[in-house]
Amino acid sequence: MSIDKYSFMNEYSIPERMRGAITRYIEDRVIPGGFLQAVICNNLSEAVGRADDENIRNLPAYCNFFYNYAPSQCWGSPEKMIKWLGNKK
């Protein structure tokens, strides 16, 4: 599944401006900004607090994308994120 064509329930999508950061995190293990870190760490209240209007409306798309398409080792807790970032190829 390409993140460029990804949408959830035909109503939610990851904004184009955020797709590069997700790709860089998953493929190159580059640390993303605060909002994406909160999503990756599965910290919903932090993600909501850091989201702008566009990202908060599309939060279901982020959750669904990471749950269904991202490697399970790269998201779900702060520990998983730190380990993922430390295991550069």
N, C-alpha and C positions, 0 to 999 in steps of 0.2 A: 504494500500500500504506500503510495507516494503521498507525502504530506501536502504536496501541491494540489492534489485532487481530493483531499479529505474533507468530508463534511459529516455531520452527525444529525440524523433525523431530518435531513434536508432543511434544517432551520439554523443550525449552529455550525460555525466553521472557525478554524484558527486563522486569525488575520494574517494576510500576506507578510506584513512587516515583522511578524513573530516567527515565521517558519524557518528562517535562516538560523536563528538562535537555537531552535530545537534540533535542527539538522546538525549544527556544529556541536551541540552537546552530545548527541547520540553517536555521531560518526567520528568526531575529532576530540571529544571529551573536553570541550571548552566550557568553562563555568558560565552559566547564563545570568541574567539580571535577577533581582529580588522576587519579582512576581513568578517567573518560571521556576526559580529555586523552590518557592513555596509549593507550587503545583507538583514538582518532581518529588519533594519530600512528603507529599500527601498531607499537607497542612492547609486545610480548606480555609480556616479563619484567617490565616496569614495571607493566603492568595487573595481572598476577598478584600482584605485591607490594603493590599498593594495594587489591585487591579484598577485600570482606568475604565471608562464607560464601555468601550468596545470589548475589552477582555472579560469584564464581569458578565456581560451578556452572553459571551461564548464559552464560559467556564465549563459547561457540559461537554463541549467538543474536546477541550484539553484533557479532561478526565477520561473520556472514552478513548481518545487516541493513545494515551499512555497505557491504559489498562489493556487495550486490545492489540496494539501494534508496536509499542516500544519494548525493547528487551527488558524482561522482568528484573534483571540485575541492575538496571540503571535508574529505577525509580521506586518510590514507596516509603522511603524513610531518609532522614539525614545521613544515616550510616551508609545506606546503599549509594547515595549520591556521592559521598566522599570517597568511597571505595571505587566507584566508577571513574571518577575524575583522577584518582591516583593510579589507575591501571591503564596508563596511556600505552597505545600500541607501539 
